[in-house]
Amino acid sequence: MTKQEIARINELARKAKTTGLTEEEKAEQKMLRGRYIAAIRANLRAQLDRIDVVEPDGSIRNLGEVYDPQGQGK
C-alpha cells in the first residue's frame, strides 16, 4: 500500500463527511479499504511467523502456526 493510496483513502473519508461521495468514489473507497485491510493482515501474518514462544516444558512453537495451523493464511 503506497502513501498515495493511503492519502486517497483519507481524502475520500473527509469528502464523505462533508459533501458526500459519488457512486464511483464509493466503489474506489471500498476497493482501497479492502487493499489496506489485506496489507495489514499480511503484515500481521509476517510478524506472527517470526515469533517463537518457548513453553515451560522447553518446547518451542511458532505463533504463525498456532494461529493458522493449516497454513491457510499463507
N, CA, C, O and CB atoms as a CASP TS submission, in Angstrom:
PFRMAT TS
TARGET T0000
AUTHOR 0000-0000-0000
METHOD Language model
MODEL 1
PARENT N/A
ATOM      1  N   MET     1       0.849  -1.163   0.000  1.00  0.00           N
ATOM      2  CA  MET     1       0.000   0.000   0.000  1.00  0.00           C
ATOM      3  C   MET     1       0.899   1.231   0.000  1.00  0.00           C
ATOM      4  O   MET     1       1.759   1.379   0.868  1.00  0.00           O
ATOM      5  CB  MET     1      -0.969  -0.005   1.219  1.00  0.00           C
ATOM      6  N   THR     2       0.702   2.090  -0.952  1.00  0.00           N
ATOM      7  CA  THR     2       1.558   3.267  -1.075  1.00  0.00           C
ATOM      8  C   THR     2       1.014   4.433  -0.251  1.00  0.00           C
ATOM      9  O   THR     2      -0.143   4.431   0.172  1.00  0.00           O
ATOM     10  CB  THR     2       1.691   3.678  -2.545  1.00  0.00           C
ATOM     11  N   LYS     3       1.864   5.414  -0.037  1.00  0.00           N
ATOM     12  CA  LYS     3       1.441   6.617   0.689  1.00  0.00           C
ATOM     13  C   LYS     3       0.350   7.355  -0.079  1.00  0.00           C
ATOM     14  O   LYS     3      -0.544   7.955   0.517  1.00  0.00           O
ATOM     15  CB  LYS     3       2.642   7.553   0.934  1.00  0.00           C
ATOM     16  N   GLN     4       0.431   7.304  -1.402  1.00  0.00           N
ATOM     17  CA  GLN     4      -0.588   7.978  -2.214  1.00  0.00           C
ATOM     18  C   GLN     4      -1.952   7.311  -2.030  1.00  0.00           C
ATOM     19  O   GLN     4      -2.975   7.994  -1.977  1.00  0.00           O
ATOM     20  CB  GLN     4      -0.185   7.965  -3.706  1.00  0.00           C
ATOM     21  N   GLU     5      -1.967   5.986  -1.934  1.00  0.00           N
ATOM     22  CA  GLU     5      -3.229   5.272  -1.735  1.00  0.00           C
ATOM     23  C   GLU     5      -3.823   5.582  -0.360  1.00  0.00           C
ATOM     24  O   GLU     5      -5.034   5.760  -0.229  1.00  0.00           O
ATOM     25  CB  GLU     5      -3.016   3.757  -1.891  1.00  0.00           C
ATOM     26  N   ILE     6      -2.979   5.644   0.648  1.00  0.00           N
ATOM     27  CA  ILE     6      -3.455   5.977   1.987  1.00  0.00           C
ATOM     28  C   ILE     6      -3.972   7.411   2.016  1.00  0.00           C
ATOM     29  O   ILE     6      -4.998   7.696   2.634  1.00  0.00           O
ATOM     30  CB  ILE     6      -2.332   5.786   3.030  1.00  0.00           C
ATOM     31  N   ALA     7      -3.258   8.310   1.345  1.00  0.00           N
ATOM     32  CA  ALA     7      -3.713   9.698   1.266  1.00  0.00           C
ATOM     33  C   ALA     7      -5.072   9.768   0.565  1.00  0.00           C
ATOM     34  O   ALA     7      -5.936  10.548   0.964  1.00  0.00           O
ATOM     35  CB  ALA     7      -2.673  10.572   0.521  1.00  0.00           C
ATOM     36  N   ARG     8      -5.261   8.965  -0.467  1.00  0.00           N
ATOM     37  CA  ARG     8      -6.537   8.954  -1.181  1.00  0.00           C
ATOM     38  C   ARG     8      -7.659   8.421  -0.286  1.00  0.00           C
ATOM     39  O   ARG     8      -8.772   8.945  -0.323  1.00  0.00           O
ATOM     40  CB  ARG     8      -6.429   8.104  -2.461  1.00  0.00           C
ATOM     41  N   ILE     9      -7.384   7.391   0.514  1.00  0.00           N
ATOM     42  CA  ILE     9      -8.371   6.880   1.465  1.00  0.00           C
ATOM     43  C   ILE     9      -8.806   8.004   2.402  1.00  0.00           C
ATOM     44  O   ILE     9      -9.999   8.202   2.636  1.00  0.00           O
ATOM     45  CB  ILE     9      -7.795   5.684   2.275  1.00  0.00           C
ATOM     46  N   ASN    10      -7.838   8.732   2.932  1.00  0.00           N
ATOM     47  CA  ASN    10      -8.136   9.819   3.859  1.00  0.00           C
ATOM     48  C   ASN    10      -8.903  10.949   3.166  1.00  0.00           C
ATOM     49  O   ASN    10      -9.819  11.534   3.742  1.00  0.00           O
ATOM     50  CB  ASN    10      -6.843  10.360   4.470  1.00  0.00           C
ATOM     51  N   GLU    11      -8.519  11.240   1.941  1.00  0.00           N
ATOM     52  CA  GLU    11      -9.209  12.285   1.168  1.00  0.00           C
ATOM     53  C   GLU    11     -10.677  11.908   0.948  1.00  0.00           C
ATOM     54  O   GLU    11     -11.570  12.737   1.117  1.00  0.00           O
ATOM     55  CB  GLU    11      -8.504  12.510  -0.196  1.00  0.00           C
ATOM     56  N   LEU    12     -10.911  10.666   0.573  1.00  0.00           N
ATOM     57  CA  LEU    12     -12.287  10.215   0.353  1.00  0.00           C
ATOM     58  C   LEU    12     -13.086  10.209   1.657  1.00  0.00           C
ATOM     59  O   LEU    12     -14.278  10.519   1.651  1.00  0.00           O
ATOM     60  CB  LEU    12     -12.292   8.814  -0.272  1.00  0.00           C
ATOM     61  N   ALA    13     -12.447   9.862   2.764  1.00  0.00           N
ATOM     62  CA  ALA    13     -13.134   9.866   4.057  1.00  0.00           C
ATOM     63  C   ALA    13     -13.555  11.286   4.434  1.00  0.00           C
ATOM     64  O   ALA    13     -14.667  11.500   4.918  1.00  0.00           O
ATOM     65  CB  ALA    13     -12.229   9.267   5.155  1.00  0.00           C
ATOM     66  N   ARG    14     -12.666  12.250   4.214  1.00  0.00           N
ATOM     67  CA  ARG    14     -13.010  13.644   4.510  1.00  0.00           C
ATOM     68  C   ARG    14     -14.147  14.131   3.617  1.00  0.00           C
ATOM     69  O   ARG    14     -15.067  14.807   4.077  1.00  0.00           O
ATOM     70  CB  ARG    14     -11.781  14.547   4.335  1.00  0.00           C
ATOM     71  N   LYS    15     -14.071  13.781   2.345  1.00  0.00           N
ATOM     72  CA  LYS    15     -15.105  14.206   1.411  1.00  0.00           C
ATOM     73  C   LYS    15     -16.452  13.570   1.757  1.00  0.00           C
ATOM     74  O   LYS    15     -17.495  14.210   1.628  1.00  0.00           O
ATOM     75  CB  LYS    15     -14.702  13.851  -0.024  1.00  0.00           C
ATOM     76  N   ALA    16     -16.428  12.314   2.195  1.00  0.00           N
ATOM     77  CA  ALA    16     -17.668  11.621   2.565  1.00  0.00           C
ATOM     78  C   ALA    16     -18.352  12.333   3.732  1.00  0.00           C
ATOM     79  O   ALA    16     -19.580  12.385   3.794  1.00  0.00           O
ATOM     80  CB  ALA    16     -17.378  10.145   2.934  1.00  0.00           C
ATOM     81  N   LYS    17     -17.565  12.876   4.650  1.00  0.00           N
ATOM     82  CA  LYS    17     -18.126  13.570   5.808  1.00  0.00           C
ATOM     83  C   LYS    17     -18.682  14.942   5.447  1.00  0.00           C
ATOM     84  O   LYS    17     -19.611  15.425   6.094  1.00  0.00           O
ATOM     85  CB  LYS    17     -17.072  13.715   6.884  1.00  0.00           C
ATOM     86  N   THR    18     -18.122  15.569   4.422  1.00  0.00           N
ATOM     87  CA  THR    18     -18.534  16.941   4.106  1.00  0.00           C
ATOM     88  C   THR    18     -19.579  16.989   2.997  1.00  0.00           C
ATOM     89  O   THR    18     -20.726  17.361   3.242  1.00  0.00           O
ATOM     90  CB  THR    18     -17.325  17.768   3.702  1.00  0.00           C
ATOM     91  N   THR    19     -19.194  16.617   1.785  1.00  0.00           N
ATOM     92  CA  THR    19     -20.099  16.776   0.639  1.00  0.00           C
ATOM     93  C   THR    19     -20.712  15.478   0.155  1.00  0.00           C
ATOM     94  O   THR    19     -21.659  15.494  -0.632  1.00  0.00           O
ATOM     95  CB  THR    19     -19.371  17.413  -0.492  1.00  0.00           C
ATOM     96  N   GLY    20     -20.182  14.349   0.618  1.00  0.00           N
ATOM     97  CA  GLY    20     -20.676  13.063   0.140  1.00  0.00           C
ATOM     98  C   GLY    20     -19.869  12.568  -1.047  1.00  0.00           C
ATOM     99  O   GLY    20     -19.112  13.319  -1.663  1.00  0.00           O
ATOM    100  N   LEU    21     -20.044  11.294  -1.355  1.00  0.00           N
ATOM    101  CA  LEU    21     -19.280  10.665  -2.436  1.00  0.00           C
ATOM    102  C   LEU    21     -20.207  10.240  -3.569  1.00  0.00           C
ATOM    103  O   LEU    21     -21.378   9.922  -3.359  1.00  0.00           O
ATOM    104  CB  LEU    21     -18.492   9.449  -1.908  1.00  0.00           C
ATOM    105  N   THR    22     -19.648  10.245  -4.775  1.00  0.00           N
ATOM    106  CA  THR    22     -20.372   9.693  -5.915  1.00  0.00           C
ATOM    107  C   THR    22     -20.286   8.171  -5.833  1.00  0.00           C
ATOM    108  O   THR    22     -19.527   7.631  -5.029  1.00  0.00           O
ATOM    109  CB  THR    22     -19.792  10.224  -7.276  1.00  0.00           C
ATOM    110  N   GLU    23     -21.054   7.491  -6.654  1.00  0.00           N
ATOM    111  CA  GLU    23     -21.007   6.020  -6.660  1.00  0.00           C
ATOM    112  C   GLU    23     -19.625   5.517  -7.055  1.00  0.00           C
ATOM    113  O   GLU    23     -19.154   4.515  -6.516  1.00  0.00           O
ATOM    114  CB  GLU    23     -22.064   5.450  -7.621  1.00  0.00           C
ATOM    115  N   GLU    24     -18.971   6.203  -7.993  1.00  0.00           N
ATOM    116  CA  GLU    24     -17.617   5.801  -8.401  1.00  0.00           C
ATOM    117  C   GLU    24     -16.633   5.971  -7.251  1.00  0.00           C
ATOM    118  O   GLU    24     -15.764   5.124  -7.043  1.00  0.00           O
ATOM    119  CB  GLU    24     -17.151   6.622  -9.620  1.00  0.00           C
ATOM    120  N   GLU    25     -16.767   7.063  -6.508  1.00  0.00           N
ATOM    121  CA  GLU    25     -15.881   7.303  -5.377  1.00  0.00           C
ATOM    122  C   GLU    25     -16.138   6.296  -4.253  1.00  0.00           C
ATOM    123  O   GLU    25     -15.204   5.860  -3.580  1.00  0.00           O
ATOM    124  CB  GLU    25     -16.059   8.734  -4.858  1.00  0.00           C
ATOM    125  N   LYS    26     -17.396   5.934  -4.055  1.00  0.00           N
ATOM    126  CA  LYS    26     -17.716   4.917  -3.049  1.00  0.00           C
ATOM    127  C   LYS    26     -17.071   3.581  -3.408  1.00  0.00           C
ATOM    128  O   LYS    26     -16.540   2.882  -2.546  1.00  0.00           O
ATOM    129  CB  LYS    26     -19.241   4.749  -2.914  1.00  0.00           C
ATOM    130  N   ALA    27     -17.127   3.239  -4.698  1.00  0.00           N
ATOM    131  CA  ALA    27     -16.510   1.989  -5.148  1.00  0.00           C
ATOM    132  C   ALA    27     -14.992   2.041  -4.973  1.00  0.00           C
ATOM    133  O   ALA    27     -14.376   1.067  -4.541  1.00  0.00           O
ATOM    134  CB  ALA    27     -16.867   1.711  -6.622  1.00  0.00           C
ATOM    135  N   GLU    28     -14.397   3.184  -5.312  1.00  0.00           N
ATOM    136  CA  GLU    28     -12.952   3.352  -5.146  1.00  0.00           C
ATOM    137  C   GLU    28     -12.575   3.248  -3.667  1.00  0.00           C
ATOM    138  O   GLU    28     -11.587   2.602  -3.318  1.00  0.00           O
ATOM    139  CB  GLU    28     -12.491   4.712  -5.726  1.00  0.00           C
ATOM    140  N   GLN    29     -13.360   3.882  -2.808  1.00  0.00           N
ATOM    141  CA  GLN    29     -13.104   3.842  -1.370  1.00  0.00           C
ATOM    142  C   GLN    29     -13.174   2.409  -0.848  1.00  0.00           C
ATOM    143  O   GLN    29     -12.327   1.991  -0.058  1.00  0.00           O
ATOM    144  CB  GLN    29     -14.110   4.730  -0.620  1.00  0.00           C
ATOM    145  N   LYS    30     -14.167   1.668  -1.282  1.00  0.00           N
ATOM    146  CA  LYS    30     -14.319   0.284  -0.847  1.00  0.00           C
ATOM    147  C   LYS    30     -13.125  -0.562  -1.295  1.00  0.00           C
ATOM    148  O   LYS    30     -12.600  -1.363  -0.522  1.00  0.00           O
ATOM    149  CB  LYS    30     -15.628  -0.309  -1.396  1.00  0.00           C
ATOM    150  N   MET    31     -12.701  -0.377  -2.543  1.00  0.00           N
ATOM    151  CA  MET    31     -11.561  -1.120  -3.077  1.00  0.00           C
ATOM    152  C   MET    31     -10.279  -0.774  -2.310  1.00  0.00           C
ATOM    153  O   MET    31      -9.512  -1.666  -1.951  1.00  0.00           O
ATOM    154  CB  MET    31     -11.382  -0.821  -4.579  1.00  0.00           C
ATOM    155  N   LEU    32     -10.048   0.520  -2.061  1.00  0.00           N
ATOM    156  CA  LEU    32      -8.841   0.941  -1.348  1.00  0.00           C
ATOM    157  C   LEU    32      -8.834   0.435   0.090  1.00  0.00           C
ATOM    158  O   LEU    32      -7.797   0.005   0.596  1.00  0.00           O
ATOM    159  CB  LEU    32      -8.722   2.464  -1.364  1.00  0.00           C
ATOM    160  N   ARG    33      -9.989   0.485   0.746  1.00  0.00           N
ATOM    161  CA  ARG    33     -10.072  -0.023   2.112  1.00  0.00           C
ATOM    162  C   ARG    33      -9.799  -1.519   2.161  1.00  0.00           C
ATOM    163  O   ARG    33      -9.140  -2.002   3.082  1.00  0.00           O
ATOM    164  CB  ARG    33     -11.442   0.278   2.709  1.00  0.00           C
ATOM    165  N   GLY    34     -10.302  -2.252   1.177  1.00  0.00           N
ATOM    166  CA  GLY    34     -10.041  -3.687   1.106  1.00  0.00           C
ATOM    167  C   GLY    34      -8.562  -3.988   0.948  1.00  0.00           C
ATOM    168  O   GLY    34      -8.030  -4.891   1.593  1.00  0.00           O
ATOM    169  N   ARG    35      -7.901  -3.223   0.085  1.00  0.00           N
ATOM    170  CA  ARG    35      -6.456  -3.406  -0.103  1.00  0.00           C
ATOM    171  C   ARG    35      -5.690  -3.059   1.166  1.00  0.00           C
ATOM    172  O   ARG    35      -4.709  -3.721   1.506  1.00  0.00           O
ATOM    173  CB  ARG    35      -5.953  -2.545  -1.270  1.00  0.00           C
ATOM    174  N   TYR    36      -6.143  -2.011   1.870  1.00  0.00           N
ATOM    175  CA  TYR    36      -5.499  -1.599   3.116  1.00  0.00           C
ATOM    176  C   TYR    36      -5.609  -2.705   4.169  1.00  0.00           C
ATOM    177  O   TYR    36      -4.624  -3.044   4.824  1.00  0.00           O
ATOM    178  CB  TYR    36      -6.130  -0.291   3.644  1.00  0.00           C
ATOM    179  N   ILE    37      -6.794  -3.258   4.325  1.00  0.00           N
ATOM    180  CA  ILE    37      -7.007  -4.336   5.298  1.00  0.00           C
ATOM    181  C   ILE    37      -6.179  -5.561   4.939  1.00  0.00           C
ATOM    182  O   ILE    37      -5.619  -6.209   5.823  1.00  0.00           O
ATOM    183  CB  ILE    37      -8.496  -4.712   5.370  1.00  0.00           C
ATOM    184  N   ALA    38      -6.095  -5.884   3.650  1.00  0.00           N
ATOM    185  CA  ALA    38      -5.278  -7.022   3.215  1.00  0.00           C
ATOM    186  C   ALA    38      -3.804  -6.793   3.554  1.00  0.00           C
ATOM    187  O   ALA    38      -3.110  -7.724   3.961  1.00  0.00           O
ATOM    188  CB  ALA    38      -5.444  -7.258   1.697  1.00  0.00           C
ATOM    189  N   ALA    39      -3.324  -5.560   3.389  1.00  0.00           N
ATOM    190  CA  ALA    39      -1.931  -5.242   3.709  1.00  0.00           C
ATOM    191  C   ALA    39      -1.676  -5.371   5.206  1.00  0.00           C
ATOM    192  O   ALA    39      -0.629  -5.873   5.615  1.00  0.00           O
ATOM    193  CB  ALA    39      -1.579  -3.822   3.233  1.00  0.00           C
ATOM    194  N   ILE    40      -2.626  -4.923   6.028  1.00  0.00           N
ATOM    195  CA  ILE    40      -2.479  -5.031   7.476  1.00  0.00           C
ATOM    196  C   ILE    40      -2.429  -6.502   7.887  1.00  0.00           C
ATOM    197  O   ILE    40      -1.601  -6.892   8.710  1.00  0.00           O
ATOM    198  CB  ILE    40      -3.638  -4.304   8.199  1.00  0.00           C
ATOM    199  N   ARG    41      -3.310  -7.313   7.315  1.00  0.00           N
ATOM    200  CA  ARG    41      -3.325  -8.744   7.638  1.00  0.00           C
ATOM    201  C   ARG    41      -2.025  -9.425   7.224  1.00  0.00           C
ATOM    202  O   ARG    41      -1.508 -10.275   7.949  1.00  0.00           O
ATOM    203  CB  ARG    41      -4.510  -9.430   6.954  1.00  0.00           C
ATOM    204  N   ALA    42      -1.498  -9.055   6.063  1.00  0.00           N
ATOM    205  CA  ALA    42      -0.240  -9.648   5.598  1.00  0.00           C
ATOM    206  C   ALA    42       0.910  -9.267   6.535  1.00  0.00           C
ATOM    207  O   ALA    42       1.771 -10.094   6.833  1.00  0.00           O
ATOM    208  CB  ALA    42       0.073  -9.191   4.151  1.00  0.00           C
ATOM    209  N   ASN    43       0.919  -8.021   6.994  1.00  0.00           N
ATOM    210  CA  ASN    43       1.963  -7.589   7.928  1.00  0.00           C
ATOM    211  C   ASN    43       1.860  -8.340   9.249  1.00  0.00           C
ATOM    212  O   ASN    43       2.875  -8.753   9.809  1.00  0.00           O
ATOM    213  CB  ASN    43       1.871  -6.079   8.176  1.00  0.00           C
ATOM    214  N   LEU    44       0.647  -8.519   9.746  1.00  0.00           N
ATOM    215  CA  LEU    44       0.453  -9.258  10.993  1.00  0.00           C
ATOM    216  C   LEU    44       0.890 -10.705  10.836  1.00  0.00           C
ATOM    217  O   LEU    44       1.544 -11.253  11.723  1.00  0.00           O
ATOM    218  CB  LEU    44      -1.014  -9.195  11.434  1.00  0.00           C
ATOM    219  N   ARG    45       0.539 -11.332   9.718  1.00  0.00           N
ATOM    220  CA  ARG    45       0.935 -12.716   9.441  1.00  0.00           C
ATOM    221  C   ARG    45       2.459 -12.828   9.442  1.00  0.00           C
ATOM    222  O   ARG    45       3.012 -13.763  10.019  1.00  0.00           O
ATOM    223  CB  ARG    45       0.355 -13.196   8.082  1.00  0.00           C
ATOM    224  N   ALA    46       3.136 -11.880   8.798  1.00  0.00           N
ATOM    225  CA  ALA    46       4.601 -11.911   8.737  1.00  0.00           C
ATOM    226  C   ALA    46       5.202 -11.779  10.134  1.00  0.00           C
ATOM    227  O   ALA    46       6.190 -12.442  10.448  1.00  0.00           O
ATOM    228  CB  ALA    46       5.130 -10.785   7.823  1.00  0.00           C
ATOM    229  N   GLN    47       4.614 -10.928  10.975  1.00  0.00           N
ATOM    230  CA  GLN    47       5.103 -10.781  12.345  1.00  0.00           C
ATOM    231  C   GLN    47       4.908 -12.075  13.133  1.00  0.00           C
ATOM    232  O   GLN    47       5.823 -12.524  13.825  1.00  0.00           O
ATOM    233  CB  GLN    47       4.385  -9.616  13.050  1.00  0.00           C
ATOM    234  N   LEU    48       3.730 -12.673  13.033  1.00  0.00           N
ATOM    235  CA  LEU    48       3.463 -13.915  13.760  1.00  0.00           C
ATOM    236  C   LEU    48       4.402 -15.028  13.314  1.00  0.00           C
ATOM    237  O   LEU    48       4.848 -15.834  14.131  1.00  0.00           O
ATOM    238  CB  LEU    48       2.011 -14.348  13.561  1.00  0.00           C
ATOM    239  N   ASP    49       4.704 -15.074  12.018  1.00  0.00           N
ATOM    240  CA  ASP    49       5.589 -16.112  11.504  1.00  0.00           C
ATOM    241  C   ASP    49       7.011 -15.984  12.047  1.00  0.00           C
ATOM    242  O   ASP    49       7.760 -16.961  12.053  1.00  0.00           O
ATOM    243  CB  ASP    49       5.613 -16.064   9.992  1.00  0.00           C
ATOM    244  N   ARG    50       7.387 -14.796  12.501  1.00  0.00           N
ATOM    245  CA  ARG    50       8.744 -14.578  13.018  1.00  0.00           C
ATOM    246  C   ARG    50       8.843 -14.727  14.532  1.00  0.00           C
ATOM    247  O   ARG    50       9.934 -14.600  15.089  1.00  0.00           O
ATOM    248  CB  ARG    50       9.224 -13.207  12.624  1.00  0.00           C
ATOM    249  N   ILE    51       7.722 -14.993  15.212  1.00  0.00           N
ATOM    250  CA  ILE    51       7.741 -15.065  16.675  1.00  0.00           C
ATOM    251  C   ILE    51       7.659 -16.519  17.125  1.00  0.00           C
ATOM    252  O   ILE    51       6.725 -17.241  16.776  1.00  0.00           O
ATOM    253  CB  ILE    51       6.577 -14.245  17.282  1.00  0.00           C
ATOM    254  N   ASP    52       8.643 -16.930  17.898  1.00  0.00           N
ATOM    255  CA  ASP    52       8.650 -18.257  18.506  1.00  0.00           C
ATOM    256  C   ASP    52       8.507 -18.088  20.018  1.00  0.00           C
ATOM    257  O   ASP    52       9.121 -17.207  20.620  1.00  0.00           O
ATOM    258  CB  ASP    52       9.960 -19.045  18.144  1.00  0.00           C
ATOM    259  N   VAL    53       7.687 -18.947  20.616  1.00  0.00           N
ATOM    260  CA  VAL    53       7.449 -18.903  22.051  1.00  0.00           C
ATOM    261  C   VAL    53       8.045 -20.164  22.674  1.00  0.00           C
ATOM    262  O   VAL    53       7.810 -21.275  22.197  1.00  0.00           O
ATOM    263  CB  VAL    53       5.922 -18.780  22.370  1.00  0.00           C
ATOM    264  N   VAL    54       8.822 -19.978  23.750  1.00  0.00           N
ATOM    265  CA  VAL    54       9.382 -21.107  24.478  1.00  0.00           C
ATOM    266  C   VAL    54       8.390 -21.443  25.596  1.00  0.00           C
ATOM    267  O   VAL    54       8.111 -20.622  26.470  1.00  0.00           O
ATOM    268  CB  VAL    54      10.829 -20.779  25.050  1.00  0.00           C
ATOM    269  N   GLU    55       7.873 -22.657  25.546  1.00  0.00           N
ATOM    270  CA  GLU    55       6.906 -23.126  26.544  1.00  0.00           C
ATOM    271  C   GLU    55       7.637 -23.534  27.820  1.00  0.00           C
ATOM    272  O   GLU    55       8.847 -23.756  27.794  1.00  0.00           O
ATOM    273  CB  GLU    55       6.073 -24.316  25.991  1.00  0.00           C
ATOM    274  N   PRO    56       6.908 -23.635  28.946  1.00  0.00           N
ATOM    275  CA  PRO    56       7.540 -24.033  30.213  1.00  0.00           C
ATOM    276  C   PRO    56       8.238 -25.395  30.135  1.00  0.00           C
ATOM    277  O   PRO    56       9.209 -25.632  30.854  1.00  0.00           O
ATOM    278  CB  PRO    56       6.499 -24.067  31.314  1.00  0.00           C
ATOM    279  N   ASP    57       7.755 -26.287  29.272  1.00  0.00           N
ATOM    280  CA  ASP    57       8.394 -27.600  29.148  1.00  0.00           C
ATOM    281  C   ASP    57       9.630 -27.576  28.253  1.00  0.00           C
ATOM    282  O   ASP    57      10.268 -28.608  28.048  1.00  0.00           O
ATOM    283  CB  ASP    57       7.403 -28.603  28.607  1.00  0.00           C
ATOM    284  N   GLY    58       9.970 -26.398  27.719  1.00  0.00           N
ATOM    285  CA  GLY    58      11.154 -26.257  26.878  1.00  0.00           C
ATOM    286  C   GLY    58      10.873 -26.358  25.395  1.00  0.00           C
ATOM    287  O   GLY    58      11.756 -26.090  24.581  1.00  0.00           O
ATOM    288  N   SER    59       9.656 -26.741  25.026  1.00  0.00           N
ATOM    289  CA  SER    59       9.338 -26.833  23.602  1.00  0.00           C
ATOM    290  C   SER    59       9.161 -25.428  23.019  1.00  0.00           C
ATOM    291  O   SER    59       8.849 -24.473  23.729  1.00  0.00           O
ATOM    292  CB  SER    59       8.057 -27.685  23.379  1.00  0.00           C
ATOM    293  N   ILE    60       9.365 -25.337  21.730  1.00  0.00           N
ATOM    294  CA  ILE    60       9.249 -24.063  21.035  1.00  0.00           C
ATOM    295  C   ILE    60       8.124 -24.183  20.015  1.00  0.00           C
ATOM    296  O   ILE    60       8.059 -25.149  19.255  1.00  0.00           O
ATOM    297  CB  ILE    60      10.598 -23.662  20.348  1.00  0.00           C
ATOM    298  N   ARG    61       7.238 -23.186  20.010  1.00  0.00           N
ATOM    299  CA  ARG    61       6.193 -23.186  18.992  1.00  0.00           C
ATOM    300  C   ARG    61       6.132 -21.811  18.342  1.00  0.00           C
ATOM    301  O   ARG    61       6.351 -20.779  18.977  1.00  0.00           O
ATOM    302  CB  ARG    61       4.817 -23.571  19.602  1.00  0.00           C
ATOM    303  N   ASN    62       5.831 -21.841  17.072  1.00  0.00           N
ATOM    304  CA  ASN    62       5.753 -20.631  16.262  1.00  0.00           C
ATOM    305  C   ASN    62       4.331 -20.083  16.328  1.00  0.00           C
ATOM    306  O   ASN    62       3.374 -20.831  16.129  1.00  0.00           O
ATOM    307  CB  ASN    62       6.173 -20.913  14.789  1.00  0.00           C
ATOM    308  N   LEU    63       4.182 -18.803  16.602  1.00  0.00           N
ATOM    309  CA  LEU    63       2.853 -18.211  16.714  1.00  0.00           C
ATOM    310  C   LEU    63       2.100 -18.231  15.387  1.00  0.00           C
ATOM    311  O   LEU    63       0.871 -18.306  15.379  1.00  0.00           O
ATOM    312  CB  LEU    63       2.962 -16.787  17.221  1.00  0.00           C
ATOM    313  N   GLY    64       2.805 -18.165  14.285  1.00  0.00           N
ATOM    314  CA  GLY    64       2.145 -18.255  12.984  1.00  0.00           C
ATOM    315  C   GLY    64       1.449 -19.596  12.818  1.00  0.00           C
ATOM    316  O   GLY    64       0.352 -19.663  12.263  1.00  0.00           O
ATOM    317  N   GLU    65       2.071 -20.652  13.290  1.00  0.00           N
ATOM    318  CA  GLU    65       1.467 -21.980  13.215  1.00  0.00           C
ATOM    319  C   GLU    65       0.328 -22.129  14.219  1.00  0.00           C
ATOM    320  O   GLU    65      -0.645 -22.831  13.946  1.00  0.00           O
ATOM    321  CB  GLU    65       2.522 -23.057  13.459  1.00  0.00           C
ATOM    322  N   VAL    66       0.437 -21.480  15.373  1.00  0.00           N
ATOM    323  CA  VAL    66      -0.597 -21.569  16.391  1.00  0.00           C
ATOM    324  C   VAL    66      -1.886 -20.921  15.888  1.00  0.00           C
ATOM    325  O   VAL    66      -2.971 -21.470  16.079  1.00  0.00           O
ATOM    326  CB  VAL    66      -0.129 -20.903  17.699  1.00  0.00           C
ATOM    327  N   TYR    67      -1.775 -19.765  15.251  1.00  0.00           N
ATOM    328  CA  TYR    67      -2.974 -19.041  14.805  1.00  0.00           C
ATOM    329  C   TYR    67      -3.424 -19.396  13.407  1.00  0.00           C
ATOM    330  O   TYR    67      -4.464 -18.916  12.958  1.00  0.00           O
ATOM    331  CB  TYR    67      -2.729 -17.579  14.869  1.00  0.00           C
ATOM    332  N   ASP    68      -2.672 -20.221  12.710  1.00  0.00           N
ATOM    333  CA  ASP    68      -3.071 -20.696  11.382  1.00  0.00           C
ATOM    334  C   ASP    68      -2.440 -22.059  11.156  1.00  0.00           C
ATOM    335  O   ASP    68      -1.535 -22.185  10.332  1.00  0.00           O
ATOM    336  CB  ASP    68      -2.645 -19.688  10.257  1.00  0.00           C
ATOM    337  N   PRO    69      -2.903 -23.097  11.880  1.00  0.00           N
ATOM    338  CA  PRO    69      -2.226 -24.395  11.859  1.00  0.00           C
ATOM    339  C   PRO    69      -2.197 -25.071  10.485  1.00  0.00           C
ATOM    340  O   PRO    69      -1.273 -25.837  10.211  1.00  0.00           O
ATOM    341  CB  PRO    69      -2.888 -25.307  12.834  1.00  0.00           C
ATOM    342  N   GLN    70      -3.172 -24.816   9.621  1.00  0.00           N
ATOM    343  CA  GLN    70      -3.164 -25.444   8.300  1.00  0.00           C
ATOM    344  C   GLN    70      -2.421 -24.598   7.265  1.00  0.00           C
ATOM    345  O   GLN    70      -2.315 -24.998   6.105  1.00  0.00           O
ATOM    346  CB  GLN    70      -4.591 -25.690   7.835  1.00  0.00           C
ATOM    347  N   GLY    71      -1.911 -23.448   7.665  1.00  0.00           N
ATOM    348  CA  GLY    71      -1.185 -22.589   6.727  1.00  0.00           C
ATOM    349  C   GLY    71      -2.075 -21.955   5.694  1.00  0.00           C
ATOM    350  O   GLY    71      -1.616 -21.638   4.596  1.00  0.00           O
ATOM    351  N   GLN    72      -3.345 -21.761   6.016  1.00  0.00           N
ATOM    352  CA  GLN    72      -4.294 -21.218   5.047  1.00  0.00           C
ATOM    353  C   GLN    72      -4.054 -19.743   4.770  1.00  0.00           C
ATOM    354  O   GLN    72      -4.427 -19.252   3.705  1.00  0.00           O
ATOM    355  CB  GLN    72      -5.708 -21.418   5.537  1.00  0.00           C
ATOM    356  N   GLY    73      -3.439 -19.022   5.705  1.00  0.00           N
ATOM    357  CA  GLY    73      -3.213 -17.593   5.513  1.00  0.00           C
ATOM    358  C   GLY    73      -2.003 -17.276   4.667  1.00  0.00           C
ATOM    359  O   GLY    73      -1.755 -16.110   4.357  1.00  0.00           O
ATOM    360  N   LYS    74      -1.253 -18.274   4.290  1.00  0.00           N
ATOM    361  CA  LYS    74      -0.026 -18.032   3.531  1.00  0.00           C
ATOM    362  C   LYS    74      -0.267 -18.118   2.052  1.00  0.00           C
ATOM    363  O   LYS    74       0.661 -17.940   1.264  1.00  0.00           O
ATOM    364  CB  LYS    74       1.049 -19.011   3.927  1.00  0.00           C
TER
END
